[in-house]
């Protein structure tokens, strides 16, 4: 009976120290202005966005251009080609815009100017200028990938620090809660 009672007290101390450590971690994180649940969701979103960007950079863009075929020389077909090329460029640049929206750096005017420029090139059938625009979008994608990777790394490092802090806090709280039992055992051993 004494053994069951002792095991029950150990279990209660473990659960109580765990719950207290969880509450203290959320308290400390909120004091520092961090939302741990939101940060975890952000890490998942950043991983997904980085995967999409890397897929485009590692052959996705080239595949899109190859699917369009050769650039026609005649004007009506050249315009159709440039419309399809502009559509592909626009879809690729939306990944950069997703990154800017996530980082709160989205600028409608820059996006609007890029769209107007592409429309002007499309109407004139200027495929070379659209290809130059594609190179700009590729550079922006590489920049976006670097920014997303840096933020993801920072959030992962922060999450790891909170996890380590949680376990340290949990052990310290367990030792604190079980302090009375440890002293009683040592006093009982000294008495014998």
C-alpha positions in Angstrom: 0.0 0.0 0.0 2.9 2.4 0.8 4.5 1.5 -2.5 1.3 2.4 -4.5 1.0 5.6 -2.5 4.6 6.6 -3.2 4.2 5.8 -7.0 1.0 7.9 -7.1 2.8 10.8 -5.5 5.7 10.5 -8.0 3.1 10.5 -10.9 1.3 13.5 -9.5 4.7 15.4 -9.1 5.6 14.5 -12.7 2.2 15.7 -14.1 2.2 18.8 -11.9 5.7 19.8 -12.9 4.9 19.1 -16.6 1.8 21.3 -16.6 3.6 24.1 -14.7 6.5 24.0 -17.1 4.1 24.2 -20.1 2.3 27.1 -18.6 5.6 28.9 -17.7 6.9 28.4 -21.2 3.8 30.0 -22.8 4.0 32.8 -20.2 7.6 33.5 -20.9 7.1 33.4 -24.7 4.1 35.7 -24.4 6.2 38.1 -22.3 8.8 38.1 -25.1 6.1 38.8 -27.7 6.3 35.4 -29.4 3.4 33.1 -30.1 4.7 29.6 -30.2 1.7 28.1 -31.9 1.7 30.7 -34.6 5.5 30.3 -35.0 5.1 26.6 -35.5 2.4 27.2 -38.2 4.7 29.7 -39.8 7.5 27.2 -40.0 5.2 24.7 -41.8 4.1 27.4 -44.3 7.6 28.5 -44.9 8.7 25.0 -45.6 5.9 24.6 -48.1 6.7 27.9 -49.8 10.4 27.0 -49.9 9.6 23.7 -51.5 7.5 25.4 -54.2 10.2 28.0 -54.9 13.0 25.4 -55.1 10.8 23.2 -57.4 10.5 26.2 -59.8 14.2 27.1 -59.6 15.4 23.5 -60.1 13.9 22.9 -63.5 10.2 24.0 -63.1 10.8 27.3 -65.0 12.7 25.6 -67.7 10.0 23.0 -68.1 7.4 25.7 -68.4 9.3 27.4 -71.2 10.0 24.2 -73.0 6.3 23.4 -73.0 5.6 26.6 -74.9 7.7 25.4 -77.8 9.7 27.5 -80.2 9.1 31.2 -80.7 7.1 31.7 -83.9 8.2 34.3 -86.4 4.8 35.4 -87.7 3.0 38.1 -85.8 -0.4 36.7 -84.8 1.3 33.5 -83.5 4.1 35.4 -81.9 1.5 37.4 -79.9 -0.2 34.2 -78.8 3.2 32.9 -77.7 4.0 36.1 -75.8 0.6 35.9 -74.1 1.3 32.4 -72.9 4.9 33.3 -71.8 3.6 36.3 -69.9 1.0 34.0 -68.2 3.8 31.7 -67.1 6.0 34.5 -65.9 3.0 35.9 -63.9 2.4 32.5 -62.3 6.1 32.2 -61.3 6.2 35.7 -59.9 3.2 34.9 -57.7 5.5 32.8 -55.5 7.6 35.9 -54.8 4.5 37.8 -54.0 3.4 35.0 -51.5 6.7 35.5 -49.8 6.3 39.2 -49.6 2.8 38.8 -48.3 4.0 36.4 -45.6 6.7 38.9 -44.6 4.4 42.0 -44.8 6.6 43.6 -47.5 4.0 43.3 -50.3 3.8 46.4 -52.5 0.9 46.6 -54.9 2.5 49.3 -57.0 5.6 47.2 -57.8 3.4 44.3 -58.8 1.2 46.6 -60.9 4.1 48.1 -62.7 5.5 44.7 -63.5 2.1 43.6 -64.8 1.8 46.7 -67.0 5.3 46.2 -68.3 4.5 42.6 -69.2 1.2 43.6 -70.9 3.1 46.2 -73.0 5.6 43.6 -74.1 2.8 41.1 -74.8 0.8 43.5 -77.0 3.9 44.3 -79.0 5.0 40.6 -79.2 8.4 41.4 -77.7 9.5 37.9 -76.6 13.1 39.0 -75.9 11.8 41.6 -73.3 9.6 39.0 -71.8 12.6 36.7 -71.4 14.5 39.5 -69.7 11.5 39.9 -67.4 11.7 36.2 -66.7 15.3 36.6 -65.7 14.3 39.3 -63.2 11.7 37.0 -61.8 14.3 34.2 -61.4 16.5 36.5 -59.4 13.6 37.6 -57.3 12.8 33.9 -56.7 16.3 33.2 -55.6 16.2 36.2 -53.2 12.8 35.0 -51.9 14.2 31.5 -51.3 17.1 32.9 -49.3 14.8 35.1 -47.2 12.4 32.3 -46.5 15.3 30.0 -45.6 16.7 32.5 -43.1 13.4 33.1 -41.5 12.7 29.4 -41.3 16.1 28.8 -39.7 15.5 31.5 -37.2 12.1 30.2 -36.2 13.4 26.6 -35.9 16.3 27.8 -33.7 13.9 29.7 -31.6 11.6 26.6 -31.3 14.5 24.4 -30.3 15.6 26.9 -27.6 12.1 26.9 -26.1 12.0 23.0 -26.2 15.4 22.8 -24.4 14.2 25.5 -21.9 11.0 23.5 -21.3 12.9 20.3 -20.4 15.3 22.2 -18.1 12.3 23.9 -16.5 10.4 20.6 -16.2 13.4 18.9 -14.5 13.9 21.9 -12.1 10.2 22.0 -11.2 10.1 18.2 -10.6 13.1 18.5 -8.3 11.5 21.4 -6.6 8.2 19.6 -6.1 9.9 16.4 -4.9 12.3 18.3 -2.5 10.2 17.5 0.6 10.3 13.7 -0.2 14.1 13.8 -0.8 14.8 15.5 2.5 12.4 13.1 4.4 14.3 10.1 2.9 17.7 11.5 3.9 16.4 12.3 7.4 14.9 8.8 7.7 18.2 7.2 6.5 20.2 9.3 9.0 17.9 8.3 11.8 18.6 4.5 11.2 
